[in-house]
C-alpha cells in the first residue's frame, strides 16, 4: 500500500516534468542535428517535423504543469486585496470556468482527432495523430489538475484550520 502511494505521489508530482523534459531533449537534439546536417550539406528533412511535434507536446504538457504549480499569470494584486476566504471562492470559480473551457477544448479535440488518423506527416511519414494527441492528453491532464485544485480549495473552505497549516 505504501509503495503504491509513493508511486502515485511521484506520478502526481513529476509526470508532466518528466514528459516535458523528454520532449525538450527530443526538440533540442533534433534542432542540433538539423543544424549540423545543414552545415554538412546533407540535411535531414524530418528533423524540423520532430522539433515541431516536440514543441507542441511541451506546450500542452507545460499548461498542465503550470496549473499544477499555480504558476500561470493572474491578477494577484486584485486577489491580495480580498479576504483569504473570498480569495479561495474566486479560485474555485476560476477552476470551474477553466474546467468548462478545457472540457470544450477536449470536445473539439476529439472531433479533430478523427480527421487526423488518415493524414500523414510529409517528412516523417507517420500519422499526424502523434502530434494531435498532445491536445487531448494535455487537456485531460489540465482537467485533472484543475479538479485537484478545486477540491483542495473546497477543502480549505470547509476546514480552514487545516488550510492554515498547509499554506504556512
Secondary structure, 3 states (H helix, E strand, C coil): CHHHHHHHHHHHHHHHHHHHHHHHHHHHHHHHHHHHHHHCCCCCCCHHHHHHHHHHHHHHHHHHHHHHCCCCCCCHHHHHCCCHHHHHHHHHHHHHHHHHHHHHHHHHHHHHHHHHCCCECCCCCCECHHHHHHHHHHHHHHHHHHHHHHHHHHHHHHCHHHHHHHHC
